[in-house]
Amino acid sequence: HRHGLIHRDLKPSNIFVMEDDTAKIIDFGLVHSPDAHSITGYKGTWQYMAPEQTEGKEPTPESDIYAVGVVTYEGLTGRKPFARKTVEATIEAIRNYIPPSISEINPKVSQLLSKVIHKAMAKQSAHRYGSAKEFAETLQKACRNEPIERFEAAKILPRIERARKAFTRDDCAFASEILTEIEAEGNVDPEITLLRAQIEEAVKQKRIRQLFEAAQTRLEQDEIPLALDKLREILTLDPENAEALAMRKRFEEQRNKEQISQWMKLARQHVELHDFQEARQALKEVLNIRYDDSAAMQLLSEIDVQEKEAAKARADKEQLYGSALKAYQGGEISTALSKLEKILEVARRTPGATVPERDAVYQSFYNRVRSERDSIDNTYEDGRRFLNDKDFRKALEICNEMLARYPNIAQFQALKLKVEQAERQELSAYIAEVARSVDAEPDLDRRVNILEEACKRYPNEGQFQQSQRLAREQRDLVHSILAKARQYEEQTQFADAIGQWKILRNIHPQYLGIDYEIGQLEKRREQQSAEEKKARVVEQVDRSIENGAFAKAVELVQDALAEFPQDPELVVLERIARQGQERAREGDRLFEDARKARSEGRFDAATELLRDALKLDERNSGIRNALISLLVERAHSLLDAEDWRGSEPLAESAAQLDEHHPAVKRLRILIADAKRRDGITQCVADARQLQLSGNVRAALDRLGDGLSHYPGDTRLLQFQASLHNSLDPSKQQKQEAAVEPLVVRSQPNKGLRVEDAPHIDAAPSEGLTALFNRSACGGDSLVESRIAQSLVSAKPSEDNSEPPSIRDAKSSKSSDSPGFAVQIAGSAKTVKTAVRDPLRKALKKLRAEVLLQPRRTGVLLSGIALVVLLLAIGMSVTHRAPGNRQVETSSPAAFEANIPITVSPADATLTVNGIVRSERSLSLDLKKTYDVSVSRVGYEGLKRDGLAPDRNGWQFILNPEPLHLQVLTGERSGKILLDGQEIWNLQQGDLTAYALPADGNHHTLTARNQTGDLFRLDFQALPGMSPQVAPLATENLIVTTTLGDQASILSGSSPSYFNLPGQKAIEIARTGTALNLTGADPEQTMLVVSNGKHHHSIAVLHGNAPTLFVSLNANPN
């Protein structure tokens, strides 16, 4: 144990006591290490296992201590404390049984030593010794009769006393539990033994009383065996119980009588069954109970007589069996069956002659012969039943099968003739019956079902197939008409729906409910007409109310109420119209009062009256215009008095009423001009004040702030330039010299043309550098101000007679095509704004180029001149244009644009006006139309005539052609399946045309008849490509695929060859052989395919759509 090893199988045979009285432990085959993990189950000998080992737990050193304790107990008592007859009982004893104290069995062993050993056998490992050393030391102390502290009686006496008190209270269960727990801890004591005996005796007596009561109850209910069971339990507990012994004797005497009667009855039953051996055994039981019973002895004599008769019967059966076997081997089944039936008859007459082994042979042989005979009879009956049920196919199958096995059976020959005759009669009658049923059935679905049932019953009858196809077509047509009628009805197109129903009546007048449906639709059409008429009236009324024509609205509502009396919507509309009339009258009254107040000069009162009138009738444009006119008039009066701040709220009020009113727009322009003038005047005044105080920098900052609010103002620019010049007079002269040529050339009234731009002389490089390389004082403003002054001075004089709205600037926009168009109104402010910003950007960019590359200043100066020149020409053209009309000058390409073109698939051929174009972006005239076509092999072509260019581009997407399937098998029955779904019935002939969408998915094509699959073909239908076919595994199967002028051929036979007419044969590869059909007849190209045994001629159709042609044993030459 100190080395971490556990023996797990300590027992007397594994302990050797040597001559010097030392002990040796052997057999370490089951030694266990606590660090190891075992899953092998129980290890050791059951009688010496510790309780935890029986539960499958890991063994511990305490487990070996337990086994040593058991061995010691066995050595001192000569008994195995837990040995039982079965493993289960042994395990139960190990877990729960407390063996008696050793001193009780062997008085030579002291009580103390007995306690020490019992402690080692404690049920719970925690109550055993902690180690073998401790166990040995405690044993030595016990042998020396030294006191041992753990076994002092004072430690367990209180618990024993508690158990005694519980026993006194008749709580035996609690007392027993206390004692069991004490004993499980390994404690033994005479008091425990005594108290345990008292408890067990009390429990036993209580149990005996209960068993006596139960026995008496069962005796009263005449259940003697059950009562005897209870008495046996009593005697098991107390074998000397006199009352139980007397009662058992009385019960046994009564039971013996009944048993003798039962055994005799059983013996007679066995005799009746001729089971003499069992009968003798029953009589033996009777004689065991009463040896001189006369009835039993007489019955034994009768059994001897019957046994002799049985021996003779057995000999007869054996002879009959031999005859039956000989007849059966000769094919005489009826004779053999007759002999065997005699054997069974003899067996029934002499049941005592039964020999189970031989009778089993007879019966087995009889069963086999009878089974064969019954099989023939049953088969014949099945055939007759199928004949009576008119299932002629099964009846013929039975006849053919039996005649193949028994060619000379006349009954099946006759039955076959009857079946064939009845089948011919039944088919004729069934055809007539189906025709009558179809003609009398108005429901087309049921017609189709009737014909489908007929086709299933007679799949080879062509008349049924043709009728079924026609019925399906008629049904589908009727369903499509019904669907259209329902769709029109849902879309409230009742006239069209009625038309569809009338068409249906002409096609299928037997359809139920046609007249009712038409009647309902006509009613709904009338209702719809009435509702539409009412809706038109309501729309007119709403429009009249919206336009303020309330009298007309009332008149319309009254006329409508005459046709639709008490209609809730019309009643409400009438109320709304009359309320509108009242509000209009009140508004007119307020309008008259406002006009009077205005004529009297009471403008505030007039304004309020007009506002009130407008609230009552917001649609009255006269009131609205009067209010706007009054507000504008009052604002003008304030504006004339230089009070633009007071006029601004009035202008905003007028703008809220109609911001697009010309007077309002002009008023707002005037107010804006007044605000601008005040702001500029104030800015100039502030700058002058700062200049006066000598703070020129601050004055420049103030002017810069003013220019940020009023960009391009001439006064501010001039003043700003003046302040700059005051800072450096020499710079002013140089800048003016550099700018002057640009300003001169920007004059719009000089007649300068665009063609003159290249001849503008560039300023010297030094002057241009000086022009741009200015200080941070805002030198750009000088250039800008000089050019702006030139442009302002060049503009034509304004015609003050024009209204301000005409002179208001609108917008300027450059077109996408070559050339440009400039649109400028007459206001100088808009001109300067339109010129200044792009000019500033151009100048800044050119200045950076000059500073970085001084050698190119001449070229750059020419660029500046060209920018200014273009702007000046634009100004000149604008000033020559009347009013604010947009004037354009454009090149011949002004109406051309690049049109992007998207084509899918990308490799499709694009043709524009008959010319193939590979570009995907074309420069097209926007005023023209074009004929466009797109095509590609494997896709449906697309053609658009008279197509106008679209700046957003053209997009053409082609749809892939479907894959055309063609299957030739030469079969006249069966079906074609695609992905497990039937697509064709071979009774209709070969599949010559089937369109499968080119969806890119994998598919499986199968041909199947009654015997199984004819072939199975896996392929992939790719859009715009030839189908991809897997290698073939079916003999004599030929597959061709085509797309355009390209084709491929595969064969399931190897080797196989093909050739075009007049050409050399080529071997077909397993994965397919490609061939080029360029120049071949697209309608029909003949291929000859041979596998060395058979030759096939195949017509290959090829064109724009992909095809898949499958041939199996078709058209052999």
Rosetta blueprint (number, residue, H / E / L):
1 H L
2 R L
3 H L
4 G L
5 L L
6 I E
7 H L
8 R L
9 D L
10 L L
11 K L
12 P H
13 S H
14 N H
15 I E
16 F E
17 V E
18 M L
19 E L
20 D L
21 D L
22 T L
23 A E
24 K E
25 I E
26 I L
27 D L
28 F L
29 G L
30 L L
31 V L
32 H E
33 S L
34 P L
35 D L
36 A L
37 H L
38 S L
39 I L
40 T L
41 G L
42 Y L
43 K L
44 G L
45 T L
46 W H
47 Q H
48 Y H
49 M L
50 A L
51 P H
52 E H
53 Q H
54 T H
55 E L
56 G L
57 K L
58 E L
59 P L
60 T L
61 P H
62 E H
63 S H
64 D H
65 I H
66 Y H
67 A H
68 V H
69 G H
70 V H
71 V H
72 T H
73 Y H
74 E H
75 G H
76 L H
77 T H
78 G L
79 R L
80 K L
81 P L
82 F L
83 A L
84 R L
85 K L
86 T L
87 V H
88 E H
89 A H
90 T H
91 I H
92 E H
93 A H
94 I H
95 R H
96 N H
97 Y L
98 I L
99 P L
100 P L
101 S L
102 I H
103 S H
104 E H
105 I H
106 N L
107 P L
108 K L
109 V L
110 S L
111 Q H
112 L H
113 L H
114 S H
115 K H
116 V H
117 I H
118 H H
119 K H
120 A H
121 M L
122 A L
123 K L
124 Q L
125 S H
126 A H
127 H H
128 R L
129 Y L
130 G L
131 S L
132 A H
133 K H
134 E H
135 F H
136 A H
137 E H
138 T H
139 L H
140 Q H
141 K H
142 A H
143 C H
144 R L
145 N L
146 E L
147 P L
148 I L
149 E H
150 R H
151 F H
152 E L
153 A H
154 A H
155 K H
156 I L
157 L H
158 P H
159 R H
160 I H
161 E H
162 R H
163 A H
164 R H
165 K H
166 A H
167 F H
168 T H
169 R L
170 D L
171 D L
172 C H
173 A H
174 F H
175 A H
176 S H
177 E H
178 I H
179 L H
180 T H
181 E H
182 I H
183 E H
184 A H
185 E L
186 G L
187 N L
188 V L
189 D L
190 P H
191 E H
192 I H
193 T H
194 L H
195 L H
196 R H
197 A H
198 Q H
199 I H
200 E H
201 E H
202 A H
203 V H
204 K H
205 Q H
206 K H
207 R H
208 I H
209 R H
210 Q H
211 L H
212 F H
213 E H
214 A H
215 A H
216 Q H
217 T H
218 R H
219 L H
220 E H
221 Q L
222 D L
223 E L
224 I H
225 P H
226 L H
227 A H
228 L H
229 D H
230 K H
231 L H
232 R H
233 E H
234 I H
235 L H
236 T H
237 L H
238 D L
239 P L
240 E L
241 N L
242 A H
243 E H
244 A H
245 L H
246 A H
247 M H
248 R H
249 K H
250 R H
251 F H
252 E H
253 E H
254 Q H
255 R H
256 N H
257 K H
258 E H
259 Q H
260 I H
261 S H
262 Q H
263 W H
264 M H
265 K H
266 L H
267 A H
268 R H
269 Q H
270 H H
271 V H
272 E H
273 L L
274 H L
275 D L
276 F H
277 Q H
278 E H
279 A H
280 R H
281 Q H
282 A H
283 L H
284 K H
285 E H
286 V H
287 L H
288 N H
289 I H
290 R L
291 Y L
292 D L
293 D L
294 S H
295 A H
296 A H
297 M H
298 Q H
299 L H
300 L H
301 S H
302 E H
303 I H
304 D H
305 V H
306 Q H
307 E H
308 K H
309 E H
310 A H
311 A H
312 K H
313 A H
314 R H
315 A H
316 D H
317 K H
318 E H
319 Q H
320 L H
321 Y H
322 G H
323 S H
324 A H
325 L H
326 K H
327 A H
328 Y H
329 Q H
330 G L
331 G L
332 E L
333 I H
334 S H
335 T H
336 A H
337 L H
338 S H
339 K H
340 L H
341 E H
342 K H
343 I H
344 L H
345 E H
346 V H
347 A H
348 R H
349 R H
350 T L
351 P H
352 G H
353 A H
354 T L
355 V L
356 P H
357 E H
358 R H
359 D H
360 A H
361 V H
362 Y H
363 Q H
364 S H
365 F H
366 Y H
367 N H
368 R H
369 V H
370 R H
371 S H
372 E H
373 R H
374 D H
375 S H
376 I H
377 D H
378 N H
379 T H
380 Y H
381 E H
382 D H
383 G H
384 R H
385 R H
386 F H
387 L H
388 N H
389 D L
390 K L
391 D L
392 F H
393 R H
394 K H
395 A H
396 L H
397 E H
398 I H
399 C H
400 N H
401 E H
402 M H
403 L H
404 A H
405 R H
406 Y L
407 P L
408 N L
409 I L
410 A H
411 Q H
412 F H
413 Q H
414 A H
415 L H
416 K H
417 L H
418 K H
419 V H
420 E H
421 Q H
422 A H
423 E H
424 R H
425 Q H
426 E H
427 L H
428 S H
429 A H
430 Y H
431 I H
432 A H
433 E H
434 V H
435 A H
436 R H
437 S H
438 V H
439 D H
440 A H
441 E L
442 P L
443 D L
444 L H
445 D H
446 R H
447 R H
448 V H
449 N H
450 I H
451 L H
452 E H
453 E H
454 A H
455 C H
456 K H
457 R H
458 Y L
459 P L
460 N L
461 E L
462 G H
463 Q H
464 F H
465 Q H
466 Q H
467 S H
468 Q H
469 R H
470 L H
471 A H
472 R H
473 E H
474 Q H
475 R H
476 D H
477 L H
478 V H
479 H H
480 S H
481 I H
482 L H
483 A H
484 K H
485 A H
486 R H
487 Q H
488 Y H
489 E H
490 E H
491 Q L
492 T L
493 Q L
494 F H
495 A H
496 D H
497 A H
498 I H
499 G H
500 Q H
501 W H
502 K H
503 I H
504 L H
505 R H
506 N H
507 I H
508 H L
509 P L
510 Q L
511 Y L
512 L L
513 G L
514 I H
515 D H
516 Y H
517 E H
518 I H
519 G H
520 Q H
521 L H
522 E H
523 K H
524 R H
525 R H
526 E H
527 Q H
528 Q H
529 S H
530 A H
531 E H
532 E H
533 K H
534 K H
535 A H
536 R H
537 V H
538 V H
539 E H
540 Q H
541 V H
542 D H
543 R H
544 S H
545 I H
546 E H
547 N H
548 G L
549 A L
550 F H
551 A H
552 K H
553 A H
554 V H
555 E H
556 L H
557 V H
558 Q H
559 D H
560 A H
561 L H
562 A H
563 E H
564 F L
565 P L
566 Q L
567 D L
568 P H
569 E H
570 L H
571 V H
572 V H
573 L H
574 E H
575 R H
576 I H
577 A H
578 R H
579 Q H
580 G H
581 Q H
582 E H
583 R H
584 A H
585 R H
586 E H
587 G H
588 D H
589 R H
590 L H
591 F H
592 E H
593 D H
594 A H
595 R H
596 K H
597 A H
598 R H
599 S H
600 E L
601 G L
602 R L
603 F H
604 D H
605 A H
606 A H
607 T H
608 E H
609 L H
610 L H
611 R H
612 D H
613 A H
614 L H
615 K H
616 L H
617 D L
618 E L
619 R L
620 N L
621 S H
622 G H
623 I H
624 R H
625 N H
626 A H
627 L H
628 I H
629 S H
630 L H
631 L H
632 V H
633 E H
634 R H
635 A H
636 H H
637 S H
638 L H
639 L H
640 D H
641 A L
642 E L
643 D L
644 W H
645 R H
646 G H
647 S H
648 E H
649 P H
650 L H
651 A H
652 E H
653 S H
654 A H
655 A H
656 Q H
657 L H
658 D L
659 E L
660 H L
661 H L
662 P H
663 A H
664 V H
665 K H
666 R H
667 L H
668 R H
669 I H
670 L H
671 I H
672 A H
673 D H
674 A H
675 K H
676 R H
677 R H
678 D H
679 G H
680 I H
681 T H
682 Q H
683 C H
684 V H
685 A H
686 D H
687 A H
688 R H
689 Q H
690 L H
691 Q H
692 L H
693 S L
694 G L
695 N L
696 V H
697 R H
698 A H
699 A H
700 L H
701 D H
702 R H
703 L H
704 G H
705 D H
706 G H
707 L H
708 S H
709 H H
710 Y L
711 P L
712 G L
713 D L
714 T H
715 R H
716 L H
717 L H
718 Q H
719 F H
720 Q H
721 A H
722 S H
723 L H
724 H H
725 N H
726 S H
727 L H
728 D L
729 P H
730 S H
731 K H
732 Q H
733 Q H
734 K H
735 Q H
736 E H
737 A H
738 A H
739 V H
740 E H
741 P H
742 L H
743 V H
744 V H
745 R H
746 S L
747 Q L
748 P H
749 N H
750 K H
751 G L
752 L L
753 R L
754 V H
755 E H
756 D H
757 A H
758 P H
759 H H
760 I L
761 D L
762 A L
763 A L
764 P L
765 S H
766 E H
767 G H
768 L H
769 T H
770 A H
771 L H
772 F H
773 N L
774 R L
775 S L
776 A L
777 C L
778 G L
779 G L
780 D H
781 S H
782 L H
783 V H
784 E H
785 S H
786 R H
787 I H
788 A H
789 Q H
790 S H
791 L H
792 V H
793 S H
794 A H
795 K L
796 P L
797 S L
798 E L
799 D L
800 N L
801 S L
802 E L
803 P L
804 P H
805 S H
806 I H
807 R H
808 D L
809 A L
810 K L
811 S L
812 S L
813 K L
814 S L
815 S L
816 D L
817 S L
818 P L
819 G E
820 F E
821 A E
822 V E
823 Q L
824 I L
825 A L
826 G L
827 S L
828 A H
829 K H
830 T H
831 V H
832 K H
833 T H
834 A H
835 V H
836 R H
837 D H
838 P H
839 L H
840 R H
841 K H
842 A H
843 L H
844 K H
845 K H
846 L H
847 R H
848 A H
849 E H
850 V H
851 L H
852 L H
853 Q L
854 P H
855 R H
856 R H
857 T H
858 G H
859 V H
860 L H
861 L H
862 S H
863 G H
864 I H
865 A H
866 L H
867 V H
868 V H
869 L H
870 L H
871 L H
872 A H
873 I H
874 G H
875 M H
876 S H
877 V H
878 T H
879 H H
880 R H
881 A L
882 P L
883 G L
884 N L
885 R L
886 Q L
887 V E
888 E E
889 T E
890 S E
891 S L
892 P H
893 A H
894 A H
895 F H
896 E E
897 A E
898 N E
899 I E
900 P E
901 I E
902 T E
903 V E
904 S E
905 P L
906 A L
907 D L
908 A L
909 T E
910 L E
911 T E
912 V E
913 N L
914 G L
915 I E
916 V E
917 R E
918 S L
919 E L
920 R L
921 S E
922 L E
923 S E
924 L E
925 D E
926 L L
927 K L
928 K L
929 T L
930 Y E
931 D E
932 V E
933 S E
934 V E
935 S E
936 R L
937 V L
938 G L
939 Y E
940 E L
941 G L
942 L E
943 K E
944 R E
945 D E
946 G E
947 L E
948 A L
949 P L
950 D L
951 R L
952 N L
953 G L
954 W E
955 Q E
956 F E
957 I E
958 L L
959 N L
960 P E
961 E L
962 P L
963 L E
964 H E
965 L E
966 Q E
967 V E
968 L E
969 T L
970 G L
971 E L
972 R L
973 S L
974 G L
975 K E
976 I E
977 L E
978 L E
979 D L
980 G L
981 Q E
982 E E
983 I E
984 W E
985 N E
986 L H
987 Q H
988 Q H
989 G L
990 D L
991 L E
992 T E
993 A E
994 Y E
995 A E
996 L E
997 P L
998 A L
999 D L
1000 G L
1001 N L
1002 H E
1003 H E
1004 T E
1005 L E
1006 T E
1007 A E
1008 R E
1009 N E
1010 Q L
1011 T L
1012 G E
1013 D E
1014 L E
1015 F E
1016 R E
1017 L E
1018 D E
1019 F E
1020 Q E
1021 A L
1022 L L
1023 P L
1024 G L
1025 M L
1026 S L
1027 P L
1028 Q E
1029 V E
1030 A L
1031 P L
1032 L L
1033 A L
1034 T L
1035 E L
1036 N L
1037 L E
1038 I E
1039 V E
1040 T E
1041 T E
1042 T E
1043 L E
1044 G L
1045 D L
1046 Q E
1047 A E
1048 S E
1049 I E
1050 L E
1051 S E
1052 G L
1053 S L
1054 S L
1055 P L
1056 S L
1057 Y E
1058 F E
1059 N E
1060 L L
1061 P L
1062 G L
1063 Q L
1064 K L
1065 A L
1066 I E
1067 E E
1068 I L
1069 A L
1070 R L
1071 T L
1072 G L
1073 T E
1074 A E
1075 L E
1076 N E
1077 L L
1078 T L
1079 G L
1080 A L
1081 D L
1082 P L
1083 E L
1084 Q L
1085 T E
1086 M E
1087 L E
1088 V E
1089 V E
1090 S E
1091 N L
1092 G L
1093 K L
1094 H L
1095 H E
1096 H E
1097 S E
1098 I E
1099 A E
1100 V E
1101 L L
1102 H L
1103 G L
1104 N L
1105 A L
1106 P L
1107 T E
1108 L E
1109 F E
1110 V E
1111 S E
1112 L E
1113 N L
1114 A L
1115 N L
1116 P E
1117 N L
